[in-house]
């Protein structure tokens, strides 16, 4: 791996770590919203442990899959702040 490849890989890893960190999301005025992610468009691991990565949701609006949304907008979008569709 050359220096450029290393820097690109490090940048991608940093972005992924920041996206997965709820404390950073909270600072950015975002919150986890369950039940609104489309198939293949979730932001991170399933709350049930079915998978551990973003983009692995298998169906639309699964109540155990989540996306970050602007704070205060989740329920307006039809989502829930808790996994399983429990508000």
N, C-alpha and C positions, 0 to 999 in steps of 0.2 A: 504494500500500500504506500503510495507516494504521499508527500506532505499535503497536497491539495485534496486528495481523497480522504485523508485523515481529518482535515478541517471540515469538510462537508459532512462526514459521518458524525463528527462531534457536534456540529451545529444541529443536525437532525435529532440526535439524541437529546440535546438540551431542550429543543422545542417540544419533543414528546414528553419529557419529564415535566416541563412546565404545564403542559396541557393536562396531565394526569394528576396534578397537585391541587387538591381542593382549596388549600389556603391561598394559592396564587389566584385561583378563579374567584374566590370571594373578594380579593382585593380589586379585581377587575370588574366587580359588580355583577358577577354571574352566579348561577346556582344550578345544581343538577335537577333536571326535569325528566321524570320517568314517564314512559308511555307515549312519547311523541316521535321517537327516532324511527326513521324509515329503514327498511331492510338494507344492511350493509352501510348504514350511515350513523351508527352509534358512536359516542365519544370515547368509551372505554369499556372495561370488563362488565359482564352481566352481573346483576346482584345475586343471581342464583349460582354463580360459579360455572355456568355453561361454557364460558370462554373468558379469556383474559386480555383481549385486545380490542381496540377501536375498529370499526368497520366489519364486525363479525355478526351483527344482528341478522337473524334469519327470516324475520317477518316484520311487517310494518306495525308500529304502535304497540309493541310488546311492553307490558307494564313493568318488566324487569330490566329493560334497556333504557339508557338515558343519554341525554345531550345537555351540554351547557347552554343556558339561555340567559338573557338579561334578567337580573333580579326583579322579582315581582311580576313576571310575565308568564310563568309556567302554567298556572291554573287557567289563565285567559286563553292559552293555547290548547286546553283540554288535557293537560298533563297533571302529574302529581309530584309532590316534593318527596314522596316516600315510595320505595319499591313496591310492586304488587298492586299499584293503583289505589293505595290507601292514602288519602289526603292528610 
